[in-house]
């Protein structure tokens, strides 16, 4: 079966750095997405990785290792508004998105 | 402004009733998707459509129906056959499937069965 694993919840301090991991086992791979979702709202796109390596976009960076079935989202200089759930999703061989359950990130002052 | 709209934001249904959730997009996207989100679970695909007058079942299509008569619109009907319909329903669209297109989401409809 297809599976995406993320930690359920993480806590970090304002101004710090946090890394949210995602491991996947899917039938084929056509890319990995990270979305941010604030409570009660729609997911919003953060990043897309299809090649190995690190993609940096402002305070957020996303890393992919296809051989290890592993990705992480790195958030720097954390702000209170970063408190949200972060969803990892993999595009499988049929171009269907397989979603993880999300990681709830709590930022403390 | 281009975007995806869903209505209503909150919906209450009595058991045994069918309800229809609206999804409209003016992004000129070909593909539209319906997802269901439950606490502690990933998004699950209900139905999707890549072209007008055509749609495919997702992983959890039982108890749901859709239509795609216009490119802009993809309404979802939750029928009385759906055993546990209380959930957050999200509509998303992308330029077209078969490509690594980003999906953009509407604000969602929270359905509660009374």
Interface residues (C-beta under 8 A of the other chain):
Chain A: X4 X8 X30 X31 X33 X40 X41 X42 X43 X44 X45 X48 X50 X87 X89 X91 X95 X96 X97 X98 X99 X100 X101 X102
Chain B: X40 X41 X42 X43 X44 X45 X90 X97 X98 X99 X100 X102 X103 X104 X105 X106 X107 X108 X110
